[in-house]
Amino acid sequence: MMDIFDQGVKVLQDVPQLEPILLKNLFRTHGKKTLKAPQRPITQPKPPDPNNKSILPEENTWLWDSYMKVKDNMEECIKPL
């Protein structure tokens, strides 16, 4: 089940940008461009140090949290079985 979650996120990374395809005269580069899509972190992201303002938080923390929530809920549903 979690593989389906990861496959869904991976499919988002393959969505092409339509503007270079439709408006070829406006774009000089003709390479394949895709939309920027989130990637699930391999390990749990650490929260940034509140004292160090130059370090930004991991932008895909929400995806990690969603993944773990789905996984925890699936494990909770399987327990009675």
C-alpha positions as MATLAB code, in Angstrom:
seq = 'MMDIFDQGVKVLQDVPQLEPILLKNLFRTHGKKTLKAPQRPITQPKPPDPNNKSILPEENTWLWDSYMKVKDNMEECIKPL';
ca = [
       0.000    0.000    0.000;
       2.813    2.402    0.787;
       4.361    1.645   -2.613;
       1.194    3.017   -4.215;
       1.646    6.221   -2.195;
       5.244    6.527   -3.433;
       4.229    5.748   -7.021;
       1.594    8.487   -6.892;
       4.193   11.018   -5.775;
       6.622    9.815   -8.448;
       4.009   10.205  -11.198;
       3.673   13.874  -10.268;
       7.366   14.341  -11.074;
       6.780   13.225  -14.686;
       4.098   15.809  -15.543;
       5.458   17.911  -18.415;
       5.252   21.685  -18.562;
       2.802   22.652  -21.277;
       4.102   26.142  -22.041;
       7.317   25.064  -23.855;
       5.339   22.493  -25.836;
       2.565   24.864  -26.917;
       4.601   28.047  -27.261;
       7.813   26.824  -28.926;
       8.669   30.276  -30.300;
       8.849   31.818  -26.827;
      11.193   29.251  -25.265;
      14.755   28.854  -26.496;
      15.474   25.605  -24.730;
      13.701   22.632  -26.206;
      14.690   20.081  -23.583;
      12.044   18.125  -21.752;
      10.877   20.138  -18.765;
       8.664   18.835  -16.005;
       6.763   20.534  -13.236;
       8.430   20.882   -9.870;
       6.888   18.201   -7.697;
       7.399   17.202   -4.070;
       9.658   14.310   -3.139;
       9.176   12.260   -0.017;
      12.282   12.489    2.193;
      14.053    9.176    2.833;
      14.381    9.868    6.554;
      12.317   11.992    8.906;
      13.247   15.658    8.436;
      14.707   17.356   11.478;
      13.058   20.585   12.599;
      15.266   23.618   12.001;
      17.100   25.286   14.836;
      14.942   28.239   15.943;
      18.091   30.180   16.882;
      19.579   29.881   13.390;
      17.370   31.957   11.071;
      19.485   31.232    7.984;
      18.419   27.571    7.814;
      15.022   26.980    6.264;
      12.793   24.048    7.216;
      12.533   21.055    4.887;
       9.851   21.950    2.337;
       8.583   18.387    1.994;
       8.021   17.711    5.691;
       4.273   17.687    5.035;
       4.742   14.757    2.634;
       6.691   12.812    5.256;
       3.944   13.512    7.802;
       1.229   12.384    5.368;
       3.144    9.206    4.535;
       3.598    8.326    8.199;
      -0.050    9.105    8.977;
      -1.262    6.771    6.223;
       1.189    4.088    7.346;
       0.149    4.383   11.010;
      -3.547    4.268   10.110;
      -3.021    1.188    7.922;
      -1.181   -0.570   10.749;
      -3.980    0.374   13.166;
      -6.610   -1.061   10.797;
      -4.708   -4.320   10.394;
      -4.343   -4.956   14.138;
      -7.831   -6.490   14.572;
      -7.169   -8.914   11.746;
];
